[in-house]
């Protein structure tokens, strides 16, 4: 700052007022121009840490996550949060803890030391969590997770809407006998997607057949193992809990001599590009809105959007149309 003042022929105080755009500072246009020219010529950058200490705040937003930075499709949460933070003049500080409690505590402590505007706390899949105590010391929004009774705003995928959209896609294609391969793992996705499946059938006036709802492990083996029961049921369409189950179902149906979508239409969930876009035929899937979860989380944290602390904010899951229906 001293070098800028010397080059511009003004006082250090004048440089400070110009750089920080201090309201009410009586500085002429010529002096302002000389300061800006000197800043550009010398490549001066303000000391962000000193500015944070003097003003009692920073232009940082923290994001603490368990595994989303190492999970390709969930990593879009970081992308969305980063883009929205940048749009409003903030930079995202990201800590991926791999579920290590000590690393998590250190990351939160570091962010508090940097006086972040607030923290987004995220998990790589939709679930209920226990909130670290340190998060009580700053504004916090939960992303892709929730904590009942915590008083914290949460942003999560609308699992029921997604399940309904998947089933409606099959109904719109003319199918009446529609199976749902659900997961055996208790989760909001398990209950929400099943509720959406049933709601779509109800709205279309299609009677529920309990034998059309199957439980399987949420992996390729689960879908493969369910193929025999799908063939025996005589259904013409299947909604799968996720894309990995759909991938296994493809293999199982093929071994039974059935073709997708000519004999059986299939819809997945998650829209994992590495799976859905590269199956043959490419898989119609419901996308988890990870990018939008990050965006909405930042907007709530900054007070740009309102949210109910008692009820998680739901983000819609769109259907990505491909050739399996």
Secondary structure, 3 states (H helix, E strand, C coil): CHHHHHHHCCCHHHHHHHHCCCCCCCCCHHHHHHHHHHHHHHCCCCCHHHHHHHHCCCCEEEEEECCHHHCCCCCHHHHHHHHHHHHCCCEEEEEECCCCHHHHHHHHHHHHHCCCCCEEEEEEEEEECCCCHHHHHCCEEEEEEECCCCCCEEEEECHHHHHHHHHHHHHHCCCCCEEEEEECCCCHHHHHHHHHHHHHHHHHCCCCCHHHEEEECCCHHHHHHHHHHHHHHCCCEEEECCHHHHHHHHHHHHHCCCCCCCCCEEEEEECCHHHHCCCCCCCEEEECCHHHHHHHHHHHHCCCCCCCCCCCEEECCCEECCCCC
